[in-house]
Amino acid sequence: MISLAITVLGLLIGALLSGFIRGPEQKIQFISLVSFQNSGYLPLALIAALLSKDKADSMFIYLFLFLLGFNLIMFSFGSYLVAFSKKKEFELASLLSPPVAATLVTLGLVFFGLNKIVPDFIFKPVKMVGDCTLPLAMFVVGGNLAQIKLGSIDFKSNLLMALAKLIIMPSIGLLLLYKIALPELIGLLIIIELAMPPATLLSLITRHHKKEDLLVGQGLFLSHILSLLTIPVFLSLYYTFILVK
């Protein structure tokens, strides 16, 4: 539910501010950047650095549950949003992408307890592939950087996206957490997710659907740089004003 709420908040803010963006494709990519965050790689590193081992272990469970919901949304509706075209009719089957199918199969295995009987010769190679995701994500960011031409950067759209994603969304989260008392780790997870830059997967999804990258590459690079400043600020505000309340 938290992953759905954060995505809906991003969609609403992105849709409201997309009126300042020119071009239908740019609007869609702008909304996508605001709606979907780097929900796994950076939060994992932050959790490991910020929390003690006991708290981190509990937080990893919360993050895993969050990602189950987020990945279903990201690879179904998110993929459909990036590939959206007025010339193409909506097909329900388009929401069932391979990552969505993999997530559903995994949930089924866990629900029926079949995950405990998966042999090591299957589990270990799959785990090795999974461990590669963080460095591969950095390659995506680096590849976007290499393709950016400074003269073609749309500073207006990207700064507006950064304002929405890195300032407005975590600010709304802080206000809600100030009014609604939640357990420390749940509140921290919400702030971390709201403060994250856009998902690097958006670049891969854009290329997969053969869409012209008008904002995604620029937005990923600039937002990840700016988040080095904004993430510590909002984490400090959370610990200073929310936890001591």
DRENPA-3360 file (N, C-alpha, C; in nm, 2 decimals, always signed):
BEGIN
1 = MISLAITV = +0.08/-0.12/+0.00/+0.00/+0.00/+0.00/+0.09/+0.13/+0.00 ~ +0.20/+0.12/+0.07/+0.29/+0.24/+0.08/+0.35/+0.26/-0.06 ~ +0.39/+0.16/-0.13/+0.44/+0.18/-0.27/+0.34/+0.23/-0.36 ~ +0.22/+0.19/-0.35/+0.11/+0.24/-0.43/+0.08/+0.39/-0.40 ~ +0.08/+0.42/-0.27/+0.05/+0.56/-0.23/+0.16/+0.65/-0.28 ~ +0.29/+0.61/-0.27/+0.40/+0.70/-0.32/+0.39/+0.72/-0.47 ~ +0.36/+0.61/-0.54/+0.35/+0.62/-0.69/+0.23/+0.71/-0.73 ~ +0.12/+0.70/-0.66/+0.00/+0.78/-0.69/+0.03/+0.93/-0.66;
9 = LGLLIGAL = +0.10/+0.95/-0.55/+0.14/+1.09/-0.52/+0.23/+1.15/-0.63 ~ +0.33/+1.07/-0.68/+0.42/+1.11/-0.79/+0.34/+1.14/-0.91 ~ +0.24/+1.05/-0.94/+0.16/+1.07/-1.07/+0.08/+1.20/-1.06 ~ +0.02/+1.23/-0.94/-0.06/+1.35/-0.93/+0.03/+1.47/-0.94 ~ +0.15/+1.48/-0.87/+0.23/+1.59/-0.88/+0.29/+1.61/-1.02 ~ +0.33/+1.49/-1.08/+0.38/+1.50/-1.22/+0.28/+1.55/-1.32 ~ +0.16/+1.50/-1.30/+0.05/+1.54/-1.39/+0.02/+1.69/-1.38 ~ +0.02/+1.74/-1.25/-0.01/+1.88/-1.23/+0.10/+1.97/-1.29;
17 = LSGFIRGP = +0.23/+1.93/-1.27/+0.34/+2.01/-1.32/+0.37/+1.99/-1.47 ~ +0.31/+1.89/-1.53/+0.34/+1.86/-1.67/+0.28/+1.96/-1.76 ~ +0.20/+2.05/-1.71/+0.14/+2.16/-1.79/+0.25/+2.26/-1.83 ~ +0.36/+2.26/-1.76/+0.47/+2.35/-1.79/+0.57/+2.29/-1.89 ~ +0.54/+2.16/-1.93/+0.63/+2.09/-2.02/+0.58/+2.09/-2.16 ~ +0.66/+2.11/-2.26/+0.61/+2.11/-2.39/+0.63/+1.97/-2.46 ~ +0.53/+1.94/-2.54/+0.54/+1.81/-2.62/+0.49/+1.69/-2.54 ~ +0.41/+1.61/-2.61/+0.34/+1.50/-2.54/+0.44/+1.39/-2.49;
25 = EQKIQFIS = +0.54/+1.36/-2.57/+0.64/+1.26/-2.53/+0.72/+1.31/-2.40 ~ +0.76/+1.44/-2.41/+0.83/+1.50/-2.29/+0.74/+1.50/-2.17 ~ +0.61/+1.52/-2.18/+0.52/+1.52/-2.07/+0.51/+1.38/-2.01 ~ +0.50/+1.28/-2.09/+0.50/+1.14/-2.04/+0.63/+1.10/-1.97 ~ +0.74/+1.14/-2.03/+0.87/+1.11/-1.96/+0.89/+1.19/-1.83 ~ +0.84/+1.31/-1.83/+0.84/+1.39/-1.71/+0.76/+1.33/-1.60 ~ +0.64/+1.29/-1.63/+0.55/+1.22/-1.53/+0.62/+1.09/-1.48 ~ +0.68/+1.02/-1.57/+0.74/+0.89/-1.53/+0.86/+0.92/-1.43;
33 = LVSFQNSG = +0.94/+1.02/-1.46/+1.05/+1.05/-1.38/+1.01/+1.09/-1.23 ~ +0.89/+1.16/-1.23/+0.84/+1.21/-1.10/+0.78/+1.09/-1.02 ~ +0.72/+1.00/-1.09/+0.64/+0.89/-1.03/+0.72/+0.77/-0.98 ~ +0.83/+0.74/-1.04/+0.90/+0.61/-1.01/+1.04/+0.64/-0.96 ~ +1.07/+0.60/-0.84/+1.20/+0.63/-0.78/+1.30/+0.51/-0.78 ~ +1.42/+0.54/-0.75/+1.52/+0.44/-0.73/+1.49/+0.37/-0.60 ~ +1.41/+0.27/-0.60/+1.35/+0.22/-0.48/+1.43/+0.11/-0.41 ~ +1.53/+0.06/-0.48/+1.60/-0.05/-0.42/+1.75/-0.03/-0.39;
41 = YLPLALIA = +1.83/+0.01/-0.50/+1.97/+0.01/-0.48/+2.02/+0.12/-0.38 ~ +1.98/+0.24/-0.39/+2.02/+0.34/-0.30/+1.96/+0.32/-0.16 ~ +1.83/+0.29/-0.15/+1.78/+0.26/-0.01/+1.86/+0.15/+0.06 ~ +1.90/+0.04/-0.01/+1.98/-0.06/+0.05/+2.11/-0.01/+0.11 ~ +2.18/+0.07/+0.03/+2.30/+0.13/+0.08/+2.28/+0.22/+0.20 ~ +2.17/+0.30/+0.19/+2.14/+0.40/+0.30/+2.11/+0.32/+0.43 ~ +2.03/+0.22/+0.42/+1.98/+0.14/+0.54/+2.10/+0.08/+0.60 ~ +2.19/+0.02/+0.52/+2.31/-0.04/+0.58/+2.40/+0.06/+0.65;
49 = ALLSKDKA = +2.41/+0.18/+0.60/+2.49/+0.28/+0.66/+2.43/+0.35/+0.78 ~ +2.30/+0.37/+0.78/+2.24/+0.45/+0.89/+2.20/+0.37/+1.01 ~ +2.17/+0.24/+1.00/+2.11/+0.17/+1.11/+2.20/+0.06/+1.16 ~ +2.17/+0.03/+1.29/+2.24/-0.09/+1.35/+2.20/-0.22/+1.28 ~ +2.27/-0.32/+1.31/+2.25/-0.45/+1.24/+2.10/-0.50/+1.27 ~ +2.06/-0.49/+1.40/+1.93/-0.54/+1.43/+1.82/-0.46/+1.36 ~ +1.83/-0.33/+1.36/+1.73/-0.24/+1.29/+1.74/-0.26/+1.14 ~ +1.86/-0.27/+1.09/+1.88/-0.29/+0.95/+1.81/-0.42/+0.90;
57 = DSMFIYLF = +1.83/-0.53/+0.97/+1.77/-0.65/+0.94/+1.61/-0.64/+0.92 ~ +1.55/-0.57/+1.02/+1.41/-0.55/+1.02/+1.37/-0.46/+0.90 ~ +1.46/-0.36/+0.87/+1.43/-0.26/+0.77/+1.44/-0.33/+0.63 ~ +1.53/-0.42/+0.62/+1.55/-0.49/+0.49/+1.42/-0.57/+0.46 ~ +1.35/-0.63/+0.56/+1.23/-0.70/+0.54/+1.12/-0.60/+0.49 ~ +1.11/-0.48/+0.56/+1.01/-0.38/+0.51/+1.04/-0.34/+0.37 ~ +1.17/-0.32/+0.34/+1.21/-0.28/+0.20/+1.17/-0.39/+0.10 ~ +1.19/-0.51/+0.13/+1.16/-0.62/+0.04/+1.01/-0.63/+0.01;
65 = LFLLGFNL = +0.93/-0.61/+0.12/+0.78/-0.61/+0.10/+0.74/-0.49/+0.02 ~ +0.81/-0.37/+0.04/+0.78/-0.25/-0.04/+0.81/-0.28/-0.19 ~ +0.93/-0.34/-0.21/+0.97/-0.36/-0.35/+0.88/-0.46/-0.43 ~ +0.82/-0.55/-0.35/+0.72/-0.65/-0.42/+0.61/-0.57/-0.48 ~ +0.55/-0.47/-0.41/+0.44/-0.39/-0.46/+0.49/-0.29/-0.57 ~ +0.61/-0.23/-0.54/+0.66/-0.13/-0.63/+0.69/-0.20/-0.77 ~ +0.76/-0.31/-0.77/+0.80/-0.38/-0.89/+0.68/-0.42/-0.98 ~ +0.57/-0.46/-0.91/+0.45/-0.49/-0.98/+0.39/-0.37/-1.05;
73 = IMFSFGSY = +0.40/-0.25/-0.98/+0.35/-0.13/-1.04/+0.44/-0.08/-1.15 ~ +0.57/-0.08/-1.12/+0.67/-0.03/-1.21/+0.67/-0.10/-1.35 ~ +0.67/-0.24/-1.34/+0.68/-0.31/-1.46/+0.55/-0.34/-1.53 ~ +0.44/-0.29/-1.48/+0.31/-0.31/-1.54/+0.27/-0.17/-1.59 ~ +0.22/-0.09/-1.49/+0.17/+0.04/-1.53/+0.28/+0.14/-1.57 ~ +0.40/+0.13/-1.51/+0.51/+0.21/-1.54/+0.56/+0.19/-1.68 ~ +0.57/+0.06/-1.72/+0.61/+0.03/-1.85/+0.50/+0.07/-1.96 ~ +0.38/+0.06/-1.92/+0.27/+0.10/-2.01/+0.27/+0.25/-2.03;
81 = LVAFSKKK = +0.30/+0.33/-1.92/+0.30/+0.47/-1.92/+0.42/+0.52/-2.02 ~ +0.53/+0.46/-2.00/+0.65/+0.50/-2.09/+0.62/+0.47/-2.23 ~ +0.55/+0.36/-2.26/+0.53/+0.32/-2.40/+0.40/+0.37/-2.45 ~ +0.33/+0.46/-2.38/+0.20/+0.51/-2.41/+0.20/+0.58/-2.55 ~ +0.10/+0.55/-2.63/+0.08/+0.61/-2.76/-0.07/+0.62/-2.79 ~ -0.11/+0.74/-2.83/-0.26/+0.76/-2.86/-0.30/+0.67/-2.98 ~ -0.20/+0.63/-3.06/-0.23/+0.55/-3.18/-0.24/+0.40/-3.15 ~ -0.20/+0.37/-3.03/-0.21/+0.22/-2.99/-0.31/+0.20/-2.89;
89 = EFELASLL = -0.40/+0.11/-2.91/-0.51/+0.07/-2.81/-0.45/+0.00/-2.69 ~ -0.51/+0.02/-2.58/-0.46/-0.05/-2.45/-0.49/-0.20/-2.46 ~ -0.39/-0.28/-2.42/-0.41/-0.42/-2.42/-0.37/-0.47/-2.28 ~ -0.47/-0.54/-2.21/-0.44/-0.59/-2.08/-0.31/-0.67/-2.07 ~ -0.29/-0.75/-2.17/-0.17/-0.83/-2.17/-0.04/-0.76/-2.16 ~ -0.04/-0.63/-2.21/+0.08/-0.55/-2.20/+0.13/-0.52/-2.06 ~ +0.04/-0.53/-1.96/+0.07/-0.51/-1.82/+0.15/-0.63/-1.77 ~ +0.14/-0.75/-1.83/+0.20/-0.87/-1.78/+0.34/-0.89/-1.85;
97 = SPPVAATL = +0.43/-0.81/-1.80/+0.57/-0.81/-1.85/+0.64/-0.92/-1.78 ~ +0.76/-0.97/-1.84/+0.84/-1.07/-1.77/+0.87/-1.04/-1.63 ~ +0.91/-0.92/-1.59/+0.94/-0.89/-1.45/+0.81/-0.91/-1.36 ~ +0.70/-0.87/-1.41/+0.57/-0.89/-1.33/+0.55/-1.04/-1.32 ~ +0.56/-1.11/-1.42/+0.54/-1.26/-1.42/+0.64/-1.32/-1.32 ~ +0.76/-1.28/-1.32/+0.86/-1.33/-1.22/+0.83/-1.30/-1.08 ~ +0.78/-1.18/-1.06/+0.74/-1.14/-0.92/+0.62/-1.22/-0.87 ~ +0.52/-1.24/-0.96/+0.40/-1.32/-0.92/+0.44/-1.47/-0.89;
105 = VTLGLVFF = +0.53/-1.52/-0.98/+0.58/-1.66/-0.95/+0.65/-1.67/-0.82 ~ +0.73/-1.57/-0.79/+0.81/-1.57/-0.66/+0.71/-1.56/-0.54 ~ +0.61/-1.47/-0.55/+0.51/-1.47/-0.45/+0.44/-1.60/-0.43 ~ +0.41/-1.67/-0.54/+0.34/-1.80/-0.53/+0.43/-1.90/-0.46 ~ +0.56/-1.90/-0.50/+0.65/-2.00/-0.44/+0.66/-1.98/-0.29 ~ +0.67/-1.85/-0.24/+0.68/-1.82/-0.10/+0.55/-1.85/-0.03 ~ +0.44/-1.82/-0.09/+0.31/-1.84/-0.03/+0.28/-1.99/+0.00 ~ +0.32/-2.07/-0.10/+0.30/-2.22/-0.08/+0.42/-2.29/-0.02;
113 = GLNKIVPD = +0.52/-2.21/+0.02/+0.64/-2.27/+0.09/+0.73/-2.35/+0.00 ~ +0.71/-2.33/-0.13/+0.80/-2.40/-0.23/+0.94/-2.34/-0.24 ~ +0.96/-2.22/-0.19/+1.09/-2.16/-0.20/+1.19/-2.24/-0.11 ~ +1.15/-2.31/-0.01/+1.24/-2.39/+0.07/+1.29/-2.51/+0.01 ~ +1.23/-2.55/-0.10/+1.28/-2.67/-0.17/+1.35/-2.64/-0.30 ~ +1.38/-2.51/-0.33/+1.45/-2.48/-0.45/+1.60/-2.52/-0.43 ~ +1.65/-2.61/-0.52/+1.79/-2.66/-0.50/+1.89/-2.55/-0.52 ~ +2.01/-2.57/-0.46/+2.12/-2.47/-0.46/+2.17/-2.45/-0.60;
121 = FIFKPVKM = +2.17/-2.55/-0.69/+2.22/-2.53/-0.82/+2.13/-2.44/-0.91 ~ +2.01/-2.41/-0.86/+1.92/-2.31/-0.92/+1.93/-2.18/-0.84 ~ +1.93/-2.19/-0.71/+1.93/-2.07/-0.63/+2.05/-1.98/-0.64 ~ +2.17/-2.05/-0.63/+2.30/-1.98/-0.63/+2.32/-1.90/-0.76 ~ +2.30/-1.96/-0.88/+2.32/-1.87/-1.00/+2.22/-1.76/-1.01 ~ +2.10/-1.78/-0.97/+2.00/-1.67/-0.97/+2.04/-1.56/-0.87 ~ +2.09/-1.60/-0.76/+2.14/-1.50/-0.66/+2.26/-1.42/-0.72 ~ +2.35/-1.49/-0.79/+2.47/-1.42/-0.85/+2.42/-1.32/-0.95;
129 = VGDCTLPL = +2.32/-1.35/-1.03/+2.26/-1.25/-1.12/+2.20/-1.14/-1.05 ~ +2.13/-1.17/-0.94/+2.07/-1.06/-0.86/+2.17/-0.97/-0.80 ~ +2.28/-1.02/-0.76/+2.39/-0.94/-0.70/+2.45/-0.84/-0.80 ~ +2.43/-0.87/-0.92/+2.49/-0.78/-1.03/+2.41/-0.66/-1.05 ~ +2.29/-0.65/-1.00/+2.20/-0.54/-1.03/+2.25/-0.40/-1.00 ~ +2.32/-0.39/-0.88/+2.36/-0.26/-0.84/+2.47/-0.20/-0.93 ~ +2.58/-0.28/-0.96/+2.68/-0.23/-1.05/+2.62/-0.20/-1.19 ~ +2.53/-0.29/-1.23/+2.47/-0.27/-1.37/+2.39/-0.14/-1.37;
137 = AMFVVGGN = +2.32/-0.11/-1.26/+2.25/+0.02/-1.25/+2.34/+0.14/-1.26 ~ +2.46/+0.13/-1.20/+2.56/+0.23/-1.22/+2.61/+0.25/-1.36 ~ +2.62/+0.14/-1.43/+2.65/+0.14/-1.57/+2.55/+0.22/-1.65 ~ +2.42/+0.20/-1.62/+2.31/+0.27/-1.68/+2.32/+0.42/-1.66 ~ +2.35/+0.46/-1.54/+2.37/+0.60/-1.51/+2.49/+0.66/-1.58 ~ +2.60/+0.58/-1.58/+2.72/+0.62/-1.66/+2.69/+0.63/-1.81 ~ +2.62/+0.54/-1.86/+2.59/+0.54/-2.00/+2.50/+0.66/-2.04 ~ +2.41/+0.69/-1.95/+2.33/+0.82/-1.98/+2.42/+0.94/-1.98;
145 = LAQIKLGS = +2.51/+0.94/-1.88/+2.60/+1.06/-1.88/+2.68/+1.07/-2.00 ~ +2.73/+0.96/-2.06/+2.81/+0.96/-2.18/+2.74/+1.01/-2.30 ~ +2.61/+0.99/-2.30/+2.53/+1.03/-2.42/+2.47/+1.17/-2.41 ~ +2.48/+1.23/-2.29/+2.43/+1.37/-2.28/+2.51/+1.47/-2.35 ~ +2.45/+1.55/-2.43/+2.52/+1.67/-2.49/+2.48/+1.79/-2.41 ~ +2.57/+1.86/-2.36/+2.54/+1.98/-2.27/+2.45/+2.08/-2.34 ~ +2.47/+2.10/-2.47/+2.39/+2.20/-2.54/+2.25/+2.16/-2.56 ~ +2.22/+2.03/-2.54/+2.08/+1.98/-2.56/+2.00/+1.96/-2.43;
153 = IDFKSNLL = +2.06/+1.99/-2.32/+1.99/+1.97/-2.19/+1.88/+2.06/-2.17 ~ +1.76/+2.01/-2.14/+1.64/+2.09/-2.11/+1.64/+2.12/-1.96 ~ +1.71/+2.23/-1.93/+1.73/+2.27/-1.79/+1.59/+2.30/-1.72 ~ +1.50/+2.36/-1.79/+1.38/+2.40/-1.73/+1.30/+2.27/-1.69 ~ +1.28/+2.18/-1.78/+1.21/+2.06/-1.75/+1.28/+1.98/-1.64 ~ +1.41/+1.97/-1.65/+1.48/+1.88/-1.55/+1.48/+1.95/-1.41 ~ +1.50/+2.08/-1.40/+1.49/+2.14/-1.27/+1.35/+2.14/-1.21 ~ +1.25/+2.14/-1.30/+1.11/+2.13/-1.25/+1.09/+1.99/-1.20;
161 = MALAKLII = +1.15/+1.89/-1.27/+1.14/+1.75/-1.23/+1.21/+1.73/-1.09 ~ +1.33/+1.79/-1.08/+1.41/+1.77/-0.96/+1.33/+1.84/-0.84 ~ +1.27/+1.95/-0.87/+1.19/+2.02/-0.76/+1.08/+1.93/-0.71 ~ +1.01/+1.87/-0.81/+0.89/+1.78/-0.77/+0.94/+1.66/-0.70 ~ +1.04/+1.59/-0.76/+1.09/+1.46/-0.71/+1.17/+1.47/-0.58 ~ +1.26/+1.57/-0.57/+1.36/+1.57/-0.46/+1.32/+1.67/-0.35 ~ +1.22/+1.76/-0.38/+1.19/+1.86/-0.27/+1.04/+1.85/-0.23 ~ +0.95/+1.86/-0.33/+0.81/+1.86/-0.30/+0.76/+1.73/-0.24;
169 = MPSIGLLL = +0.80/+1.62/-0.30/+0.75/+1.49/-0.25/+0.80/+1.45/-0.11 ~ +0.93/+1.46/-0.08/+0.97/+1.44/+0.06/+0.92/+1.54/+0.16 ~ +0.89/+1.66/+0.11/+0.84/+1.76/+0.20/+0.69/+1.72/+0.24 ~ +0.62/+1.68/+0.15/+0.48/+1.63/+0.18/+0.49/+1.51/+0.28 ~ +0.59/+1.42/+0.25/+0.60/+1.31/+0.34/+0.64/+1.35/+0.48 ~ +0.72/+1.45/+0.50/+0.76/+1.50/+0.63/+0.63/+1.56/+0.70 ~ +0.55/+1.63/+0.63/+0.43/+1.69/+0.69/+0.34/+1.58/+0.73 ~ +0.32/+1.48/+0.65/+0.23/+1.37/+0.69/+0.28/+1.29/+0.81;
177 = LYKIALPE = +0.41/+1.27/+0.81/+0.47/+1.20/+0.93/+0.46/+1.28/+1.05 ~ +0.47/+1.41/+1.04/+0.46/+1.50/+1.16/+0.32/+1.49/+1.22 ~ +0.22/+1.47/+1.13/+0.08/+1.47/+1.18/+0.04/+1.33/+1.22 ~ +0.09/+1.23/+1.15/+0.06/+1.09/+1.18/+0.17/+1.01/+1.24 ~ +0.15/+0.96/+1.36/+0.26/+0.89/+1.43/+0.27/+0.75/+1.38 ~ +0.39/+0.72/+1.32/+0.42/+0.59/+1.27/+0.55/+0.53/+1.34 ~ +0.57/+0.40/+1.34/+0.69/+0.35/+1.39/+0.81/+0.40/+1.32 ~ +0.92/+0.41/+1.39/+1.04/+0.48/+1.34/+1.09/+0.42/+1.21;
185 = LIGLLIII = +1.09/+0.29/+1.19/+1.15/+0.23/+1.07/+1.05/+0.25/+0.95 ~ +0.92/+0.24/+0.98/+0.82/+0.26/+0.87/+0.83/+0.41/+0.82 ~ +0.84/+0.50/+0.91/+0.85/+0.64/+0.88/+0.98/+0.67/+0.80 ~ +1.09/+0.61/+0.85/+1.22/+0.62/+0.78/+1.21/+0.57/+0.64 ~ +1.15/+0.45/+0.62/+1.14/+0.39/+0.49/+1.06/+0.49/+0.39 ~ +0.95/+0.55/+0.44/+0.87/+0.64/+0.36/+0.95/+0.76/+0.32 ~ +1.03/+0.82/+0.41/+1.11/+0.93/+0.38/+1.22/+0.90/+0.28 ~ +1.29/+0.78/+0.30/+1.39/+0.74/+0.21/+1.34/+0.72/+0.07;
193 = ELAMPPAT = +1.22/+0.66/+0.06/+1.17/+0.63/-0.08/+1.12/+0.76/-0.14 ~ +1.06/+0.85/-0.07/+1.02/+0.98/-0.12/+1.13/+1.07/-0.16 ~ +1.25/+1.05/-0.10/+1.36/+1.14/-0.13/+1.45/+1.09/-0.24 ~ +1.42/+0.97/-0.29/+1.51/+0.91/-0.39/+1.50/+0.97/-0.53 ~ +1.60/+0.97/-0.61/+1.59/+1.02/-0.74/+1.52/+0.92/-0.83 ~ +1.49/+0.95/-0.95/+1.41/+0.86/-1.04/+1.48/+0.73/-1.06 ~ +1.40/+0.63/-1.10/+1.45/+0.49/-1.12/+1.53/+0.48/-1.25 ~ +1.65/+0.42/-1.24/+1.74/+0.40/-1.35/+1.67/+0.31/-1.45;
201 = LLSLITRH = +1.58/+0.23/-1.41/+1.50/+0.13/-1.50/+1.43/+0.21/-1.61 ~ +1.39/+0.33/-1.58/+1.32/+0.41/-1.68/+1.39/+0.42/-1.81 ~ +1.53/+0.43/-1.80/+1.61/+0.44/-1.92/+1.60/+0.31/-2.00 ~ +1.61/+0.20/-1.93/+1.60/+0.07/-2.00/+1.46/+0.05/-2.06 ~ +1.36/+0.09/-1.99/+1.22/+0.07/-2.04/+1.20/+0.16/-2.16 ~ +1.25/+0.28/-2.16/+1.24/+0.37/-2.27/+1.31/+0.31/-2.40 ~ +1.43/+0.25/-2.38/+1.50/+0.19/-2.49/+1.43/+0.07/-2.54 ~ +1.38/-0.01/-2.44/+1.31/-0.14/-2.48/+1.19/-0.11/-2.57;
209 = HKKEDLLV = +1.12/+0.00/-2.54/+1.00/+0.03/-2.62/+1.03/+0.12/-2.74 ~ +1.16/+0.14/-2.77/+1.21/+0.21/-2.88/+1.16/+0.36/-2.88 ~ +1.15/+0.42/-2.77/+1.11/+0.55/-2.75/+1.23/+0.65/-2.76 ~ +1.21/+0.76/-2.81/+1.32/+0.86/-2.81/+1.34/+0.91/-2.67 ~ +1.47/+0.91/-2.63/+1.50/+0.96/-2.49/+1.51/+1.11/-2.49 ~ +1.40/+1.18/-2.46/+1.40/+1.32/-2.46/+1.44/+1.38/-2.32 ~ +1.40/+1.32/-2.22/+1.42/+1.37/-2.08/+1.48/+1.27/-1.99 ~ +1.46/+1.14/-2.01/+1.49/+1.04/-1.91/+1.64/+1.04/-1.88;
217 = GQGLFLSH = +1.72/+1.03/-1.98/+1.87/+1.03/-1.95/+1.92/+1.15/-1.88 ~ +1.88/+1.27/-1.93/+1.92/+1.39/-1.86/+1.87/+1.39/-1.72 ~ +1.74/+1.36/-1.70/+1.68/+1.36/-1.57/+1.74/+1.27/-1.47 ~ +1.78/+1.15/-1.51/+1.85/+1.05/-1.42/+1.98/+1.11/-1.38 ~ +2.06/+1.16/-1.47/+2.19/+1.21/-1.43/+2.18/+1.33/-1.34 ~ +2.10/+1.43/-1.38/+2.10/+1.55/-1.30/+2.03/+1.53/-1.16 ~ +1.93/+1.44/-1.15/+1.86/+1.42/-1.03/+1.95/+1.34/-0.93 ~ +2.03/+1.24/-0.98/+2.12/+1.17/-0.90/+2.23/+1.26/-0.84;
225 = ILSLLTIP = +2.27/+1.35/-0.92/+2.37/+1.45/-0.86/+2.31/+1.54/-0.76 ~ +2.19/+1.59/-0.78/+2.13/+1.68/-0.69/+2.09/+1.61/-0.56 ~ +2.05/+1.48/-0.57/+2.01/+1.40/-0.46/+2.12/+1.39/-0.35 ~ +2.25/+1.40/-0.40/+2.36/+1.40/-0.30/+2.34/+1.51/-0.20 ~ +2.27/+1.62/-0.23/+2.25/+1.73/-0.14/+2.12/+1.71/-0.07 ~ +2.01/+1.67/-0.14/+1.88/+1.67/-0.08/+1.85/+1.56/+0.01 ~ +1.91/+1.44/-0.02/+1.88/+1.32/+0.07/+1.93/+1.34/+0.21 ~ +2.05/+1.39/+0.23/+2.10/+1.41/+0.37/+2.01/+1.52/+0.44;
233 = VFLSLYYT = +1.96/+1.62/+0.37/+1.88/+1.72/+0.43/+1.75/+1.67/+0.48 ~ +1.68/+1.59/+0.40/+1.55/+1.53/+0.45/+1.57/+1.42/+0.55 ~ +1.67/+1.35/+0.55/+1.70/+1.25/+0.65/+1.73/+1.32/+0.79 ~ +1.80/+1.43/+0.78/+1.83/+1.51/+0.90/+1.70/+1.57/+0.95 ~ +1.62/+1.62/+0.87/+1.49/+1.68/+0.91/+1.40/+1.57/+0.98 ~ +1.40/+1.45/+0.92/+1.32/+1.34/+0.98/+1.37/+1.31/+1.12 ~ +1.50/+1.29/+1.13/+1.55/+1.26/+1.27/+1.54/+1.37/+1.37 ~ +1.55/+1.50/+1.32/+1.54/+1.61/+1.41/+1.40/+1.64/+1.45;
241 = FILVK = +1.31/+1.65/+1.36/+1.17/+1.70/+1.39/+1.07/+1.59/+1.41 ~ +1.08/+1.47/+1.35/+0.98/+1.37/+1.35/+1.01/+1.27/+1.47 ~ +1.13/+1.22/+1.48/+1.16/+1.12/+1.58/+1.16/+1.18/+1.72 ~ +1.19/+1.31/+1.73/+1.20/+1.38/+1.87/+1.07/+1.44/+1.91 ~ +0.97/+1.43/+1.82/+0.84/+1.49/+1.85/+0.78/+1.43/+1.97;
% end
